[in-house]
Amino acid sequence: MLSSLPYTSYTVTKTASTNDITQATVIIAFKRNFTQIRKLQNIINTKEHIIKEQRLQIKRIQAQNRRLKRNY
């Protein structure tokens, strides 16, 4: 029985260190994913801004076309 006690404590210690490694891996993976998510959000925001500007340009051109049609 005494020989099994140190073996169990060694197993518990090994499991704890494995869990620590797993937690560290999860944290690193989360940080990577977070930076990737932030990059994707920046890309999305940029594209939305471009689309918004293009829609405003279209509205301006349509207004110009309406004014030009009235003159003819």
N, C-alpha and C positions, 0 to 999 in steps of 0.2 A: 504494500500500500504506500509506503514512503517513496518507493521508486516512481510510482505513478504521479505523485503530487508534484515533484519538480517538472516532470514532463508536461503535466497540464499547465503549470504556470508558464513554462516555456512556450507552449502552444498559444496561450492567451496573449503573451507578450508579442509573439510573432503575428498573431491575428491583429492586435492593436496597431502594430507598425504597418501591416498591410492595409488596414483601414485608413491610417494616416496618409499612406501613399495614394490610396484611392481618392481620399478627400482632396489631396493636393492636386491630383490629376483632374478632378472635377472642377476645382477652382481655376486651374490653368485653362481648361477647355471652356469654362464659362467666360473667362476674360477674353479669350480668342473670339468666341461667338459674340461677345458684347462689342468688341471692336469691329467685327464684320457687320453686325447689325447697325452700328453707328455709321459705318461707311455706306451701307445700303440706304439708310435713312437720308444721308446727305445727298446721295444720287437721286433719290426720289424727290426730295425737296427742290433740288436744282431743276429737274425735269418739269416738276409742277410749275415752277416759276417761269420757265421758258414757255410752257404751254399757255400760261396766263398772259404773258407778254404778246405771244402770237395771236391770241384771241382779241386782245386790245387792238393790235395792228389791223386785224381783219375788220373789226368794227369801224376803225377810222377810214379804211379804204372803202367800205360799204357806204359810209356817210358821204365821202367825197364823190362816189359814183352817183348817189342820189342827187347831190347838188349839181353835178355836171349834167345829169339828165334833165333837170329842171331848166337849165340854161339853153338847152337845144330845143 
